Amino acid sequence: MATAPTRPIAEFTFRAILLGGLITILFTAANVYLGLKIGLTFATSIPAAVISMAILRFLPNSSILENNIVQTVASAAGTLAAIIFVLPGLVMIGWWSGFPYVTTAAITMTGGILGVMFSVPLRRALIVDSPELPYPEGRAAAEVLKVGAGSREGAEESSKGLTLIVVSSIVAAGFALITRMRLAVEEAATFFKVGSGATGVIGGLSFALIGAGHLIGLTVGFAMIVGIALGWWVALPILSAGVPGAAEEVASTIFRSEVRFLGAGTIGIAAIWTLLKIAGPVVGGIRSSLAASKAARGGEGIALTERDISARTVGLVSLAVMVPIAWLLWDVIAGGPLAASAIPLIAGSLLFVLVIGLVIAAVCGYMAGLVGASNSPVSGVGILAILASSLLLVAMFGRDVDPGTTQALIAYALIVTGVVFGVATISNDNLQDLKTGQLVGATPWKQQLALVFGVIFGSLVIPPVLSVLHASFGFAGMPGAGDSALAAPQAALISSLAKGVLGGDLDWNLIGVGALIGLGIIVIDEVLARVSKHRLPPLAVGLGIYLPMAVTLTVAVGAVLGYFYDRAADKARDPEFAKRMGVLMATGMIVGDSLFGVLYAGIVYETGTDAPLALAGPDFATYALVGGTLVFLALTAFLYAYTKKKAR
């Protein structure tokens, strides 16, 4: 008589969930700040695995599977925080005056849980039956876990990795403190006239940007430089030609009001192209998943490493989550101009979330397997979702409505998109984690449950972080936003698209030109793919046009530094170990800078002043520029040298 399979080592434990939750809270706060500042977030699986191994090693009976659960919970931080690409739009359009805790957490949590449920049926098709999909981050996290499991060398790597994260975090936070004391500038800039137009060169002095550049790699960094050149040194002088005023004022104004819409068009067409390219493989993957589910119905005789959350549970949880989503939508409609259409609106929206959510889960899961969760164009999915929901609302209500109704429709579209975006971000991450689990022999259903816990932890911390950042800095484009306002680029773009579709006031000419630029970049990228090993990612070019140069130029510099570091690492005794140390250093840069940003926002919020830590005044500006730049360069050199030493 066959005996039931057993699992002799620890996996899904209370301490793993607790430690994963604590890491999730810290990394979510850091990612919210980073995403609002520069429009990018960082992957948290590998640093979470390193921290977990360094801590659990001192506890009895820890295992590679338990560390895998920790990184699975914590990985929600890197992906769920991407909800900030949508929700600030509700403040920008004036529908919210802040971020109501329950509503914000509910939008984030419902979308995230649906993302987990919708991606469960895809594991077999996109992981087990698709060995050709590389899952780069999933494989990298698995290698880190394997190296750190049960060996003296692994213990040494975990210790060195944790030390690197702490040291680089302290350096990054320390320099951020100096800038807030006004002893060093936050960005170095020069503006000048080109003919009758204007442009400039701006570099941000931020370790979060250097770290982000190191992680994204040279290909994406170079594409951003191409975007900078197109936006700042080609389009901006042309669009600003003949505009009176100082070079800085003209360049800044025209960039915000016109150039960014070129970038929006490029981003939109790049996202559509990506989705079209993978449509066929995704449909095939769904068919394989359904066939495998039918063959394995009942779960008998299935190995532990092949057991998912049951199809029945997935269906029941998905339907149950529809209830709070319906409440969220009713909360937008109740007592307003859309109340008379509540039933068809809510019913249609729930159907939209179910159908589009399932499609997006498959698309994002496949994209994560193909290019990695960090490089997957999830923001493009958000753009398509807001366009689809807005066009459906136009079909129902038309554009001949009063301003109050238009604003309500825009808010409604943003909340529906927020839920769908939660599905996109988590399904984008879930399959990456399940690939890691497959490689280390984990139990899929335990990982899927762990990710639900990660969604819950992240959903609880995102609203207060958003509230503090909004109250302290505000967002660019909202009424009363100052010079220190956070760019929140994706939220600004998505809310602008909603307003443009529903209100009919969007400058489609500039977006159309941007789309043509995107088509040209797509052609170049496809040609490069066929004749060389180099690529020119269209989405990265679009970001280079759309984001402020103070962000993108420094990110590109970080990408170049990362490239040369990796080339030097190739000559080391253990190249992969040396490269992992570089990843952890870059992660520490981001975490230190971003967490200090959140802390500083709290100080601004409590003191009610824009510069509570300032020690120097305007007379010190020249010294802050020259001295701050030199200190920044010296600290960057120190961190790379220190990392190379640790990697020996």
N, C-alpha and C positions, 0 to 999 in steps of 0.2 A: 504493500500500500504506500503510495507516494506521500511524503511528508511535505508540510507547508514550507515554503521558502522563508528563510529567516535573515535578519540583518544583524550581524554580530557587533557592528560598530555604530557609534552615535551619529545621527544625521539631523533630524528635525527636533532640536532641543530648545528649551526655554531660554537658555543663555545665548544660543545662536540668534534667536529672534530678538532678544533684548539688545545684544551687541549690534546686530544689523540695524535695529531701530535707531540706536544712538548715532551710528554712522550716517544713517539716512537723514536724520534731522540736521546734522552739521553740513553734509554735502548738499542737501536740498536748499538750505539757506544760501550757501555759496553759489549754487547754480542759478537761483532766482536773481541774485544780484548781477552775476556775470551775464546772464541772458538779457536782462533789461539794459545793461550797459553797452554790450557789444553785439548782441544778437546771436551769440554762440553759447553752448553749454559743453561740459566735459564729461566723458565717460567715467563712471565711478567704480566699475567692477574690480579692476586690477588694484587700485589703491585700497579698496575695502578688503580685498583678499589678503593683501600684505599686512594691513592693520590687524585683521582677524587672526592670522597665523602668529603674529608677534604677541598677541594677548592670550589666545587660547592655548598656546604652547605651554604656558605655566599652569594650566588647569588639567585635572586628571581626565583621561580617556577622550581627549580631543582627537578629531579625525579630519581627513581631507573632505569628507562629505559634510561635516559640520561647518567647516570653513566655506564650503560651497554654498551652504544655506545662508551664511552671513553675507557673502557677496551678492547673492540673489536678492535678498531683502534690500541691501544698500544700493543695488543698481537702479532701483526705482527713483533714486535721487536725481540721476543724470537725465532721466527721460521724463518723469512726471513734472519736473520743474519747467518743461517746455510749454506748459499750459499758460505761462506768462506771455507767450507769443499771441495770445488771444484776449485774455481777460482784461488787461489794462485798456483795451479799446472801449470797454463799457464806461470807464472814467473819462477817456478822451472825448467821447461823444456827449458827455454830460448826463448819462443815464444813472450812473453811480457817482456819489460824492466821495466814496471810499470803497473799501472791500468788505462787505458784510460777511462775518466769519462763517456762519452756517451755510449761506448760499454759495460762497466761494469754495468752501471745503466740499460741499455736496456736488458741485459741478466737476471738481477735480476727481473726487472719489468714485462717482458713478461711471465716468468715462474710463477711469483706470481699471476698475473691476471688470467692466465690459471688455476692455482690451485684453485682459487675462483670459476671460471666458472665450472670446471669439478666436483667440489664437491657439487654444488647446487642440481643436481638431486638425490644426495644420502641422503639428509636430512631426507626425509620421511622414507626411508628404514632403515637407520642406527640410527635414533633418535626416530621418532614417532613409528615405527613398531618394534623397537628393545629395549624394556625396560630392557632386561637382560644385556645390555652393561652399565657398571658403569659410564663411563666418569668422572673419579675421580676429575680432575682439573676443569671441567665444573661445577660439583656439588659444589665443594668448593668455586669457584668464586660466584656462585649464593647465597650460604649461607652468604658470606661476604656482598654482595649487600643487601640481605634481612635484615641482622642485622643492617646495617648502614642506612637503610631507615626510616626516620621519627620518630626516637626515641632519647631520651636523652642518653640512653645507647649506641645507635649506634653512636651518635656524639662523645661520650667519646672514643669509640673504634677507630674511625677514627682518632681522635686527638692523641691518644696513639700510634697508628700504624705509623702515619706520623712522630712522634717524634722518634720512634725506628729506622725507616729507616734513618732519618737524623743523629742521634747519631752514629749508627753503621757505616754509610758511612764515617763520619768524622774520627772515630777511625781507620777504615781500610785505608783510604787515608793518615792519619797522619803516620801510621806505614810504609806504602809504601814509603812515603817521607823520613823517617829515613833510610830505606834501600838504597834509591837512593843517600843519603848523605854519604853512606858507614859507618854510625854509627852502623848499624846492618846488619847482613848477610841476603841474600835472601834465602839461603838454608843451612842446616847443613848436613854434609856428612862425612862418614868414609868408606874407601875401604880397603879390606884385601884379602889375598890369601887363597884359599881353595884347598889344595893339589897343583897341578900345574896350577890350574885355578884361577880366580879372581871374586870377587863380592863386594857388599857393601850395605850400608843402607843410604838412602838420604831422607830428609824431607824438604819440602819447607815451608818457613815462609811467608805465604800469607793468608790473610783473605778471599780472593775470593775462595780459595780452601776449607777452613773450611766451608764457607757458602754453597758452592756447595755440600759438603758432607752432611751437615745438611738436605738439600733439597732432595737428592737422596734416603736417608734412609739406614737402617742397612743392608737389604738384598743385595742391590747393592754394598754397601761399603764392606761387607764381601766377595762378589764375586771378587771384585777388589783385596783384600788381597790374595785370592787364586791365582789370576793372577800374582801378584807380586812374590809370592812364587815360582810358576812354572817358571816364566821368569827369575828372578834374582837369586834365590837360588837353582834352579835345572838345568835349561837349560844353564844359563850363565857360571857357573863353568865347565860344560861339554864342551861347545863350545870353551871356552877360554883356555882349558887345553893345556899346552905346549907353549902357545904364550908368547914370551919374552917381558919384559917391566914392568914398575911399575903397581901396582894393579889398580890404578885409570885410567891410560891410557888404559890398556888392557880391563877393564870392560866397559868403555865408548865406545871404538871402536867396540868391539864385539856386544854390545847391539844395536848400531846403524846399523851395517852392517848385523847382522844375527838374533838376538833375535826378533827384531821388525817384521820380516817376519813370524815368528811363530805366533805372535799375529795377523798378517794380515790373516793368514789361519783360525785361530779360529774365528775372526770377520766375515769372509766371510761365513763360514759354518753355523754360528749362524744366520746370516741374511737370508740365504736360508731356513733354518729350520723354522724360524718364518713365512716366507711367505707361505711355504707349509702348515703349520698348519691352516692358516686362509683362504686359497684359496676357500674352499667350502662355508663358511659363506659369503664371499665377493660376490661370484657369485649369491648366493641366495638374497643378499641385492640389487644387481643391478636389478635383475628381479622384485623384489617388487617395487623398485623405478620407473621402467618403467611402470609397471601396474598402480601405483598410479598416475603418470603423465598423462597417457592416460585417466584415469577415471575423473581427475580433469581439463581436458583441457578446456581452456576458462576462468578459474578463477572465474566464477560466483558462488555465494553462499559460498565462502571459507572465513573463519574467518581471521581477520587480523593476528592472531598468526600462521596462516598456509600458508601465502602468500610468496612464494619465488620469486626471479627474474625469469621472464617468460622464458620458454624453447626457445622461438624465440630469445629473447635477448641473452641468453647464447650461442646459435648457432652463431648468428651474431658477437658477441664480440670475440668468440673463433676463427672464421675465420678471423676476422680483425687483430687479434694478430699474425696470421701466416705471415702477410706482414713484420713487423719488424724482425721477426725471420728469414725469408728468406734473408732479408738484412744483418743480422748479419752473416749468413752462407756464403753469397757471399763475405762479407768483409774479411773472412778468406781465401777464395779460390782465389779471384781476383789477377791476376798477378803472381800467384804461380804455383807450379807443379801440382796442382789439377784443374786448371782452365779448362782444356779440358773436364773434367768430371762434370762440374758444374751443368748442368741440372739434370742428374740422381741422383747426390749426394744430391742436395737440395730437390728435390721431395721426394726421399726416406727418408730424414731426417725429413721433415715435417710430412710424414706419421708415422714415428717412434714416433715423439713427440705426435701426436694425439692419436695413439693407445696405446703406452706404458704409455703416460700421463694419459689417462682415467683409465687404469688398476691400475696405481700407486695411483691415487686419491682415488680409492675405497679401495685399500689395506691400505694406510696410514690413511684414515678416520676410517676404522674398527680398526686398531691398536690403534689409539688415544682413541677410545671408550673403548677398552679393557684394556689398561694399562696406558692411559694418554699420552698427547703429549710429556712430558719430557722424559718418559721412552720408547717411541716408537723408534725402531731402524732405524731411517731415514737414518743414514749413511750407513746402510746395503743396503738400496734401491739404494743409490748412487753407491755402489760397484757393484751391479748387473747391473745398468744402464751403467756404463762404460765398463763392460765386454761385455754386449750385443752390444753396439755401436761399440766397438773395433773389436769384432768378425765379425760383418757385414762388416766393412771396410776391414778386412783381406780377407773376401770372395770376395769382389770387386777387390782389388788391389794385394792381396797376400803379402808375406813378402820380395820378391826379388825386392826391390826398393831402390833407393839411399837414403842417410841419410836426405837430404832436404825434400824429399817426406814423409819419415817416420815421421819427426818432424811435418810437416803440417797435416798429418793424426792424430797424437796424439792431436794436438791443436784443430782440428775439432771435434774429439771425446769428448774432455773436454768441448767444448762450447755446443755441443748438450746435454751432460750430465748436464751441468749447468742449461739449460732451464728445463730439466726434473726434476732436483733436486728442482728447484723453485716450480714446481707443487707439488712435494712430501711434501715439508715443509709447504706450505700454506694449502693444503688440510688436512694435519695432524692437523693443528690448527683450521681450519674453523669449523669443526663439533663440536669441543670442545666448541667453542664460541656459536654455535647455540644451544647446549645443555643448556648452561647457560641461553640463551635467552628464551628457552622453559620454563624453571623453573621460570623465573621472568615475563613471559607474554610479551616478546618482539616481534617485527615484523621481521620475517626472512629476507625479502628483504632489509630492512634498515641495518641490521647487515652485510649482504653480501656486500652491497655498502660501508659500513664503512670500511670493511676489504680491499676493493680495495684502499681506501684512505690510509690505513695503509701501504699497499704494495708500493704505490707511495712515501710516506714520507720516508720509510725505504730505498727504492732504491736510493733516492737522497743523503742519508747520507753515505751509505756503501762505495762508491768509494773513497771519500776523506779520510775516516778513514783508509781504506786499503792502500792507497798511503802513508800516513804519517807513518803507522806502518812498511810498507815495506822499506821506505827510512831510517827509524830510527833504526830498529832492523834487518830486513831481516827475512828470513825463513830458518829453519834448512834444510840442504840438497842442497840449492841453492849455486851457485859459490860465494865464498867470504863471506859466512855466518860466523859470529863470535859467541862467547860464549853466547851473549845476544839474539841470534836469536830465534824467536818464533817457537815452535815445529810444528804448523799447521799439526797435525798428520793425519787427514783424507785426507787433500789435498795431502800430501806426498804419502799416500797409494794409493789413486785413480790415481794420475799421474804415480806412479810406475807400477800399473796394466796396464794402457794404454800403457806405454812403453814396458812392458813385453809382452803383447799380440801382439802389432804391430811390435815391434822390435825383439822379440824372445830372449831377454836377461835377463829375470826374473828367479830368483832361485826358480823354482817350487818345488824343493825337500823340502826346508824349509817351504814353504807355505803348501805343502802336509802334512808334519808332524804336522803343526799347525792345519790343518783341522781335522786330526785324534784326536788331543787333544780336539778340539771342539766337535767332535762326542762323545768322552768319557764324556765330561761335560754335553752334551745334555742328555745322558743316565742317568747320576746321577740326573740331574734336574727333569727328568720325573719320576724317582723312588721316589724322595723326594716329588713330587707333589701328588703321590698316597698313600704314607705312613705317611706323616706329613704335617704340614702347612708351612714348610720352603721350600725355593727355592734357586737355584744356577744359576742365569741368565747367560747363555753362553756368551752373548754379553759383559756383564760387566767383565767376566773373560778374554775375549779377549782384552778388553781395559786395564786391569791390566797388561797383558803381553806386550802390544804394547806401552803404554804411558810411559814416564820417571817416575821413582819412586819418584822423587821430587814432581811430581804432584799427583800420585795415592795414595801414603802413607798418605799425608796430607788430601786428600779427604776422605780416609777411616777413619782417626781420626775424621774428621768432622761428618761423619755418626754415629760413636760411641757416640760422644757428643750429637748429635741430638736425638739418641735413649734414652739416659739417661734423657735428657731434657723432652722428650715426656712422659717418665714414671713418672717423677715428676709432669708433667702437668696433668696427669690422676687423681692425688689426689687433684687438685685445685677445687674451687667452680664451675668454668666453664671451664672444660678441653678443649673444642674446642676453646674457646677464647684464652686460654693460648698457645695452639699449634699454632694458627694463629699468635700470637705475635712472636713466635719462627721463623716462616716462614718469617715474615717481617724483623726480625733482620738479618737472614741469607741473605735475599735479599739485605739489606743495606750493609752488608759486601762485597757482590759481586759488587754492584754498585759503592761503594766508591773506592775499590781497582782497579776496571776496568777503571772507568773514570779517575782516577789519571794516570793509565797506558797510556791512550790515550793522556792526557795532557802532560805527560813526553815525550811521543814520539814526540809531537809537539816541545817541548823544544830541544830535541836532533836534530830534523830536522833543526830547526832555527840556533842552535849554531854550528852544524857540528862536535860535539865532543861526544864520547860515554858516558862520565860521567860528564855532565855539572853541576851537583849539589854536586859532591863529596867534602867532607870536610876532610876526613881522608884517609890516605894512607895505604900501606901494613903493616906497623908497628902496626896498630890498629886492625889487623885482629882477634887476639885472643879475645880482648875485645868486638869486634863486634859480634863474635860468641856466647860467653857466655852471655854478656849483652843483645844482641838482642834476644836470645832465651828466657831469663827470662822475658823481656819486652813483648814479644809476648804472652807467657803463661799468664802473669798477665792481659794483655788487653783482652785476650779471656775469662778469668775467670770473669773479670769486666762486659763484655757485657752480658754473660749469667746470672750473678747475677742481673744486671740492668733490663734485660728482665723479669726475674722472678718477680721482684718487680713491674714492670709495669703491669704484667699479673694478679696481685692479685685483 
